[in-house]
């Protein structure tokens, strides 16, 4: 399957999502913020970045911009608990998928599978 980088500042949410993705056969590196995620992007290649939009230090949108400079083929899925942020992200990021919390794990897995099935 794919190597996924998960950047989520909520510890329980991060662990829960990482386990769900691992159960679906993915290798997941889970980190608590955008700065740690950017460090990981420099260390190894990833097929997909799943990033919370609102995080301390570096938000998910800035993280995606920085990460795409390192890996132009990196696909991105945003997650957020803030509806207004989700709407603004949709405008700024165009076709990038944004999942609003709360979401069902099946919705996450389906979106991950869909994103990964599309070529670079």
C-alpha positions in Angstrom: 0.0 0.0 0.0 1.2 3.6 0.6 3.4 5.4 3.0 1.2 8.1 4.6 2.3 11.1 6.7 -0.3 12.1 9.2 0.0 15.5 10.9 -2.6 15.9 13.6 -2.1 17.9 16.9 -4.8 16.0 18.9 -3.1 13.0 20.3 -6.1 10.7 20.6 -7.3 11.6 17.1 -3.8 11.1 15.6 -3.5 7.6 17.2 -7.0 6.6 16.2 -6.5 7.7 12.6 -3.1 6.1 12.3 -4.4 2.7 13.6 -7.3 2.8 11.1 -5.0 3.5 8.2 -2.5 0.9 9.3 -5.4 -1.7 9.5 -6.0 -0.9 5.9 -2.5 -1.8 5.0 -0.8 1.5 4.9 2.5 2.5 6.5 1.8 5.6 8.7 4.2 8.1 10.2 2.1 10.2 12.6 3.4 13.5 14.0 1.9 16.2 16.3 2.4 19.3 14.2 3.4 20.8 10.9 7.1 21.4 11.8 7.6 17.7 12.7 5.8 16.7 9.5 8.0 18.9 7.4 11.0 17.3 9.0 9.7 13.8 8.0 9.1 15.0 4.4 12.8 15.8 4.2 13.7 12.4 5.6 11.8 10.0 3.4 9.3 9.9 0.5 5.5 9.8 1.2 2.7 9.2 -1.2 0.1 11.1 0.8 0.0 13.8 3.5 -3.0 13.9 5.7 -2.9 17.2 7.6 -5.1 18.9 10.1 -5.5 22.5 8.9 -5.4 24.2 12.3 -2.2 23.2 14.2 0.3 25.1 16.3 3.6 26.2 14.7 2.7 25.5 11.1 -0.8 25.0 9.8 -1.7 22.3 7.4 -2.0 24.6 4.4 1.5 26.0 4.9 2.8 22.5 5.5 1.3 21.3 2.2 3.0 24.2 0.3 6.4 23.5 2.0 6.1 19.7 1.5 5.2 20.1 -2.2 8.4 22.0 -2.7 10.3 18.9 -1.4 8.0 16.3 -3.2 6.0 17.7 -6.0 4.1 14.4 -6.4 2.9 14.4 -2.8 -0.9 14.1 -2.6 -2.7 16.0 0.2 -5.9 15.4 2.2 -6.9 18.0 4.8 -8.9 17.4 7.9 -10.4 20.0 10.1 -12.9 20.6 12.9 -13.7 24.1 11.8 -16.3 24.5 9.1 -15.3 28.1 8.2 -11.6 26.9 7.9 -12.8 24.1 5.6 -14.6 26.5 3.4 -11.6 28.8 3.1 -9.3 25.9 2.5 -11.5 24.7 -0.4 -11.2 28.1 -2.0 -7.5 28.3 -1.5 -6.6 24.7 -2.4 -8.9 24.1 -5.2 -9.2 20.4 -5.9 -7.6 19.2 -2.7 -10.0 17.2 -0.6 -11.1 18.6 2.8 -12.8 16.3 5.4 -14.7 18.1 8.1 -14.6 16.5 11.6 -16.3 14.5 12.7 -16.1 12.1 9.9 -16.5 8.3 9.7 -13.4 6.2 9.3 -15.0 4.6 6.2 -15.1 8.1 4.7 -11.4 8.7 5.5 -10.4 5.3 4.1 -12.5 5.8 1.0 -11.0 9.2 0.4 -7.5 7.9 0.9 -8.1 5.1 -1.5 -9.5 7.5 -4.1 -6.7 9.9 -3.8 -4.0 7.3 -4.0 -5.6 5.7 -7.1 -5.3 8.9 -9.1 -1.9 9.3 -10.9 0.5 12.1 -10.0 
